[in-house]
């Protein structure tokens, strides 16, 4: 069942407010488990993890900034 535009907007807000900080804490904790790698390796890991979270959630964020396509506009 596809999510409505309103539900996608709400879920995107929840993800940005609560999910991303939890993901950041988890990423930093994983890096801290290992001995301090070189700065280049650490930056590469953070870069990959910073992009990786978005791929599974792409369908939620798609079109959220646009007006609701099902809502009647002023011209209708």
C-alpha positions in Angstrom: 0.0 0.0 0.0 1.6 3.3 -1.1 1.8 6.1 1.5 -0.3 9.2 1.0 1.5 12.5 0.5 0.5 13.6 4.0 1.9 10.4 5.5 5.1 10.7 3.6 5.5 14.3 4.9 5.0 13.1 8.5 7.3 10.2 8.2 10.0 12.3 6.6 9.8 14.7 9.5 10.0 11.9 12.0 13.0 10.5 10.2 14.8 13.8 10.0 14.2 14.7 13.7 14.7 11.3 15.4 16.2 8.9 12.9 19.1 10.9 11.6 20.5 11.8 15.0 20.3 8.1 16.1 22.0 7.1 12.9 24.8 9.6 13.5 25.3 8.3 17.0 25.4 4.7 15.7 27.9 5.6 13.0 30.2 7.4 15.5 30.0 4.5 17.9 30.9 2.0 15.3 34.0 4.1 14.3 35.0 4.4 17.9 35.0 0.6 18.3 38.1 0.4 16.1 41.4 2.0 16.8 41.6 5.4 15.3 42.0 4.8 11.6 43.8 7.3 9.4 41.9 10.5 8.7 41.3 9.6 5.1 39.7 6.3 6.0 37.6 7.8 8.7 36.4 10.6 6.3 35.6 8.0 3.7 33.6 5.9 6.1 31.6 8.9 7.3 31.0 10.0 3.6 29.7 6.5 2.7 27.5 6.3 5.8 26.3 9.8 5.2 24.9 8.9 1.8 23.9 5.3 2.5 21.0 6.2 4.8 19.2 7.9 2.0 18.9 5.1 -0.4 16.4 2.9 1.5 14.3 6.0 2.4 14.3 7.6 -1.0 10.6 6.7 -1.6 9.5 8.6 1.5 11.4 11.8 0.7 10.4 11.9 -3.0 8.0 14.8 -3.7 7.6 15.9 -0.1 8.6 19.5 -0.9 5.9 19.7 -3.6 2.3 20.5 -3.1 -0.1 17.6 -2.5 -1.1 16.4 -6.0 -4.5 15.2 -4.7 -5.4 18.5 -3.1 -7.5 20.9 -5.2 -5.6 24.1 -6.0 -6.9 27.6 -6.4 -7.4 27.2 -10.1 -9.6 24.1 -9.9 
